[in-house]
Amino acid sequence: MQVKVLAFGPLAEEMGGREHIVEVPPSTSIRFLLEEIGVDGWISQGLVISMNGEKVDGDEPLSEGDEIALLPPVSGG
């Protein structure tokens, strides 16, 4: 099944763009998706995950066509 991943800030730079269509197996969790695309290390850094406009955690199951937004923590001074 396919899901759309939107990445922001430094995460978009790391992934080589802001918008990605990712193929994942059925019954996949967000955590599995993050591992597959190689950004699961951001979870411990305060990554906020939104699915279809709602904040979720990594254990949330994915469905065909879901839109996942990955929002890294903002730093400033």
DSSP file (Angstrom, degrees, kcal/mol; ACC not computed):
  #  RESIDUE AA STRUCTURE BP1 BP2  ACC     N-H-->O    O-->H-N    N-H-->O    O-->H-N    TCO  KAPPA ALPHA  PHI   PSI    X-CA   Y-CA   Z-CA
    1    1 A M              0   0    0      0, 0.0    23,-2.9     0, 0.0     2,-0.4   0.000 360.0 360.0 360.0 158.8    0.0    0.0    0.0
    2    2 A Q  E     -A   23   0A   0     21,-0.2    63,-3.2    19,-0.0     2,-0.3  -0.871 360.0-179.8-112.4 140.8    1.1    3.6   -0.5
    3    3 A V  E     -A   22   0A   0     19,-2.3    19,-2.9    -2,-0.4     2,-0.5  -0.947  26.2-124.5-129.3 154.9    1.3    6.5    2.0
    4    4 A K  E     -Ab  21  67A   0     62,-2.8    64,-3.4    -2,-0.3     2,-0.5  -0.868  21.8-160.4-100.6 130.3    2.4   10.0    1.5
    5    5 A V  E     -Ab  20  68A   0     15,-3.5    15,-2.4    -2,-0.5     2,-0.5  -0.951   2.9-166.0-113.2 124.7    5.2   11.3    3.8
    6    6 A L  E     -Ab  19  69A   0     62,-3.4    64,-3.2    -2,-0.5     2,-0.4  -0.947   8.9-167.2-108.3 124.5    5.6   15.1    4.2
    7    7 A A  E     - b   0  70A   0     11,-3.0     2,-0.3    -2,-0.5    64,-0.1  -0.881   2.2-164.1-114.5 145.2    8.9   16.1    5.8
    8    8 A F    >>  -     0   0    0     62,-1.3     3,-1.3    -2,-0.4     4,-0.5  -0.865  46.4 -10.2-127.0 159.0    9.8   19.5    7.2
    9    9 A G  H >> S-     0   0    0     -2,-0.3     4,-1.4     1,-0.3     3,-0.8  -0.195 126.4  -9.0  58.8-140.9   12.9   21.5    8.2
   10   10 A P  H 3> S+     0   0    0      0, 0.0     4,-2.3     0, 0.0    -1,-0.3   0.745 132.7  63.6 -64.3 -22.6   16.1   19.6    8.4
   11   11 A L  H <> S+     0   0    0     -3,-1.3     4,-2.1     2,-0.2    -2,-0.2   0.886 100.2  51.7 -68.6 -37.7   14.3   16.3    8.0
   12   12 A A  H <X>S+     0   0    0     -3,-0.8     5,-2.6    -4,-0.5     4,-0.7   0.899 110.5  49.2 -63.3 -40.2   13.2   17.3    4.5
   13   13 A E  H ><5S+     0   0    0     -4,-1.4     3,-0.8     1,-0.2    -2,-0.2   0.923 110.8  49.7 -63.6 -43.9   16.8   18.1    3.7
   14   14 A E  H 3<5S+     0   0    0     -4,-2.3    -2,-0.2     1,-0.2    -1,-0.2   0.856 113.3  46.4 -63.0 -35.9   18.0   14.8    5.0
   15   15 A M  H 3<5S-     0   0    0     -4,-2.1    -1,-0.2     2,-0.2    -2,-0.2   0.507 114.4-115.4 -87.4  -5.0   15.3   12.9    3.0
   16   16 A G  T <<5S+     0   0    0     -3,-0.8     2,-0.2    -4,-0.7    -3,-0.2   0.763  83.0  15.0  79.4  24.7   16.1   14.9   -0.2
   17   17 A G  S   <S-     0   0    0     -5,-2.6    -2,-0.2    -6,-0.2   -10,-0.1  -0.827  75.5-104.7 155.1 168.8   12.8   16.6   -0.5
   18   18 A R  S    S+     0   0    0     -2,-0.2   -11,-3.0     1,-0.2     2,-0.4   0.802  96.4  46.5 -90.7 -31.4    9.6   17.5    1.2
   19   19 A E  E     +A    6   0A   0    -13,-0.2     2,-0.4    -7,-0.1   -13,-0.2  -0.953  60.9 169.9-124.4 131.6    7.1   15.1   -0.3
   20   20 A H  E     -A    5   0A   0    -15,-2.4   -15,-3.5    -2,-0.4     2,-0.6  -0.997  26.9-145.1-140.0 139.6    7.5   11.4   -0.8
   21   21 A I  E     -A    4   0A   0     -2,-0.4     2,-0.4   -17,-0.2   -17,-0.2  -0.936  27.9-167.7-101.1 124.6    5.2    8.5   -1.7
   22   22 A V  E     -A    3   0A   0    -19,-2.9   -19,-2.3    -2,-0.6     2,-0.5  -0.944  16.4-141.2-121.5 133.7    6.3    5.3    0.2
   23   23 A E  E     +A    2   0A   0     -2,-0.4   -21,-0.2   -21,-0.2    -2,-0.0  -0.814  30.5 169.5 -91.1 125.3    5.2    1.8   -0.5
   24   24 A V        -     0   0    0    -23,-2.9     3,-0.1    -2,-0.5     4,-0.1  -0.942  36.5 -99.7-133.3 155.8    4.7   -0.2    2.8
   25   25 A P    >   -     0   0    0      0, 0.0     3,-0.6     0, 0.0     0, 0.0  -0.334  51.2 -88.3 -68.9 156.7    3.2   -3.6    3.6
   26   26 A P  T 3  S+     0   0    0      0, 0.0    37,-0.1     0, 0.0     0, 0.0  -0.233 112.3  30.6 -58.4 156.4   -0.3   -3.9    4.9
   27   27 A S  T 3  S+     0   0    0     35,-0.4     2,-0.3     1,-0.2    36,-0.1   0.828  87.2 155.5  60.8  35.5   -0.8   -3.6    8.7
   28   28 A T    <   -     0   0    0     -3,-0.6    34,-3.2    34,-0.3    -1,-0.2  -0.684  34.3-139.8 -92.9 145.2    2.3   -1.4    9.0
   29   29 A S  B  >  -E   61   0B   0     -2,-0.3     4,-2.0    32,-0.3    30,-0.1  -0.589  25.5-111.6 -96.2 164.7    2.8    1.0   11.9
   30   30 A I  H  > S+     0   0    0     30,-1.9     4,-2.6    27,-0.2     5,-0.2   0.891 118.8  58.0 -60.4 -39.4    4.2    4.5   11.7
   31   31 A R  H  > S+     0   0    0     27,-2.8     4,-2.1     1,-0.2    -1,-0.2   0.909 105.5  49.2 -59.3 -42.6    7.3    3.3   13.5
   32   32 A F  H  > S+     0   0    0     26,-0.3     4,-2.6     2,-0.2    -1,-0.2   0.918 110.0  52.0 -61.6 -43.8    8.0    0.6   10.8
   33   33 A L  H  X S+     0   0    0     -4,-2.0     4,-2.0     1,-0.2    -2,-0.2   0.925 108.9  49.6 -57.4 -46.5    7.6    3.3    8.2
   34   34 A L  H  <>S+     0   0    0     -4,-2.6     5,-2.4     1,-0.2     6,-0.8   0.876 111.5  49.1 -63.0 -38.0   10.1    5.6    9.9
   35   35 A E  H ><5S+     0   0    0     -4,-2.1     3,-0.8     3,-0.2    -1,-0.2   0.913 109.3  53.1 -65.0 -42.8   12.6    2.7   10.1
   36   36 A E  H 3<5S+     0   0    0     -4,-2.6    -2,-0.2     1,-0.2    -1,-0.2   0.865 112.9  42.3 -61.9 -37.9   12.1    1.9    6.4
   37   37 A I  T 3<5S-     0   0    0     -4,-2.0    -1,-0.2    -5,-0.2    -2,-0.2   0.433 114.6-116.9 -93.3   1.8   12.8    5.4    5.3
   38   38 A G  T < 5S+     0   0    0     -3,-0.8    -3,-0.2    -4,-0.5     3,-0.1   0.755  85.6 105.8  78.2  26.6   15.8    5.7    7.8
   39   39 A V    > < +     0   0    0     -5,-2.4     3,-1.8    -6,-0.2     4,-0.3   0.195  34.8 111.7-121.5  16.9   14.5    8.5   10.0
   40   40 A D  G >   +     0   0    0     -6,-0.8     3,-1.4     1,-0.3     4,-0.4   0.729  66.5  72.9 -64.5 -20.6   13.6    6.6   13.2
   41   41 A G  G 3  S+     0   0    0      1,-0.3     3,-0.5    -7,-0.2     4,-0.3   0.729  85.0  67.8 -63.6 -21.3   16.5    8.2   15.0
   42   42 A W  G X >S+     0   0    0     -3,-1.8     5,-1.6     1,-0.2     3,-1.0   0.705  81.3  76.4 -71.8 -19.2   14.4   11.4   15.1
   43   43 A I  G X 5S+     0   0    0     -3,-1.4     3,-1.4    -4,-0.3    -1,-0.2   0.924  95.0  47.7 -58.7 -45.1   11.9    9.9   17.4
   44   44 A S  G 3 5S+     0   0    0     -3,-0.5    -1,-0.3    -4,-0.4    -2,-0.2   0.616 105.4  61.9 -72.2 -10.9   14.2   10.3   20.4
   45   45 A Q  G < 5S-     0   0    0     -3,-1.0    -1,-0.3    -4,-0.3    -2,-0.2   0.322 128.6 -88.5 -97.5   7.5   14.9   13.9   19.4
   46   46 A G  T < 5 +     0   0    0     -3,-1.4    -3,-0.2     1,-0.2    -2,-0.1   0.723  59.6 178.9  97.5  23.1   11.3   15.0   19.8
   47   47 A L      < -     0   0    0     -5,-1.6     2,-0.5    -4,-0.2    -1,-0.2  -0.360  17.8-147.1 -59.2 131.6    9.8   14.3   16.4
   48   48 A V  E     -C   71   0A   0     23,-2.6    23,-3.0    -2,-0.1     2,-0.5  -0.896  12.2-157.9-101.3 132.4    6.1   15.1   16.2
   49   49 A I  E     -CD  70  56A   0      7,-0.6     7,-2.6    -2,-0.5     2,-0.4  -0.938   8.3-171.8-116.6 129.9    4.1   12.8   13.9
   50   50 A S  E     -CD  69  55A   0     19,-2.4    19,-3.0    -2,-0.5     2,-0.5  -0.973   5.2-164.2-120.9 133.9    0.8   13.8   12.3
   51   51 A M  E >  S-CD  68  54A   0      3,-3.1     3,-1.7    -2,-0.4    17,-0.2  -0.969  78.2 -21.1-119.7 118.0   -1.4   11.4   10.4
   52   52 A N  T 3  S-     0   0    0     15,-3.1    -1,-0.1    -2,-0.5    16,-0.1   0.854 130.6 -48.5  52.7  37.9   -4.1   13.0    8.3
   53   53 A G  T 3  S+     0   0    0     14,-0.3     2,-0.4     1,-0.2    -1,-0.3   0.447 118.3 106.1  87.6   1.2   -3.9   16.1   10.4
   54   54 A E  E <  S-D   51   0A   0     -3,-1.7    -3,-3.1     0, 0.0    -1,-0.2  -0.946  73.7-116.4-117.1 134.0   -4.1   14.5   13.8
   55   55 A K  E     +D   50   0A   0     -2,-0.4     2,-0.3    -5,-0.3    -5,-0.3  -0.484  45.8 168.7 -67.1 131.1   -1.1   14.1   16.2
   56   56 A V  E     -D   49   0A   0     -7,-2.6    -7,-0.6    -2,-0.2     2,-0.2  -0.845  29.6-117.5-136.4 170.9   -0.3   10.4   16.7
   57   57 A D    >   -     0   0    0     -2,-0.3     3,-1.4    -9,-0.1   -27,-0.2  -0.534  40.9 -93.2-105.0 179.5    2.4    8.2   18.2
   58   58 A G  T 3  S+     0   0    0      1,-0.3   -27,-2.8    -2,-0.2   -26,-0.3   0.621 116.8  64.6 -69.7 -14.5    4.6    5.6   16.4
   59   59 A D  T 3  S+     0   0    0    -29,-0.2    -1,-0.3   -30,-0.1     0, 0.0   0.511  72.2 119.1 -88.2  -3.7    2.4    2.7   17.2
   60   60 A E    <   -     0   0    0     -3,-1.4   -30,-1.9   -31,-0.1   -29,-0.2  -0.402  66.5-122.5 -63.8 131.5   -0.5    4.0   15.1
   61   61 A P  B     -E   29   0B   0      0, 0.0     2,-0.3     0, 0.0   -32,-0.3  -0.481  23.3-130.5 -75.9 148.4   -1.4    1.6   12.2
   62   62 A L        -     0   0    0    -34,-3.2   -35,-0.4    -2,-0.1     2,-0.3  -0.675  17.3-162.4 -97.8 151.9   -1.3    2.9    8.6
   63   63 A S    >   -     0   0    0     -2,-0.3     3,-2.1   -36,-0.1     0, 0.0  -0.910  40.5 -75.2-126.9 158.4   -3.9    2.6    5.9
   64   64 A E  T 3  S+     0   0    0     -2,-0.3   -61,-0.2     1,-0.3    -1,-0.0  -0.251 117.7  14.2 -50.8 130.2   -3.7    3.1    2.2
   65   65 A G  T 3  S+     0   0    0    -63,-3.2    -1,-0.3     1,-0.2   -62,-0.2   0.438  85.5 153.9  84.3   0.0   -3.5    6.7    1.2
   66   66 A D    <   -     0   0    0     -3,-2.1   -62,-2.8   -64,-0.3     2,-0.6  -0.259  38.5-137.6 -59.2 149.2   -2.7    8.1    4.7
   67   67 A E  E     -b    4   0A   0    -64,-0.2   -15,-3.1   -62,-0.0     2,-0.5  -0.960  18.3-166.6-112.2 118.8   -0.7   11.3    4.8
   68   68 A I  E     -bC   5  51A   0    -64,-3.4   -62,-3.4    -2,-0.6     2,-0.5  -0.917   2.4-162.6-109.4 121.9    2.1   11.4    7.4
   69   69 A A  E     -bC   6  50A   0    -19,-3.0   -19,-2.4    -2,-0.5     2,-0.6  -0.907   4.6-156.2-105.0 130.4    3.7   14.7    8.3
   70   70 A L  E     -bC   7  49A   0    -64,-3.2   -62,-1.3    -2,-0.5   -21,-0.2  -0.926  10.8-174.4-109.6 114.7    7.1   14.5   10.1
   71   71 A L  E     - C   0  48A   0    -23,-3.0   -23,-2.6    -2,-0.6     3,-0.1  -0.887  10.4-154.0-116.1 100.6    7.8   17.7   12.2
   72   72 A P        -     0   0    0      0, 0.0   -25,-0.1     0, 0.0   -26,-0.1  -0.301  36.3 -85.1 -70.2 159.0   11.2   17.8   13.7
   73   73 A P        -     0   0    0      0, 0.0     2,-0.5     0, 0.0   -26,-0.1  -0.296  42.9-123.1 -63.2 148.3   11.7   19.9   16.9
   74   74 A V        -     0   0    0     -3,-0.1     2,-0.4   -65,-0.1    -3,-0.0  -0.787  25.8-165.6 -94.4 132.5   12.4   23.5   16.4
   75   75 A S        +     0   0    0     -2,-0.5     2,-0.3     2,-0.0     0, 0.0  -0.880  17.8 151.4-114.9 152.7   15.6   25.0   17.8
   76   76 A G              0   0    0     -2,-0.4    -2,-0.0     1,-0.1     0, 0.0  -0.958 360.0 360.0-163.8 179.1   16.3   28.6   18.3
   77   77 A G              0   0    0     -2,-0.3    -1,-0.1     0, 0.0    -2,-0.0   0.441 360.0 360.0-144.1 360.0   18.2   31.0   20.3
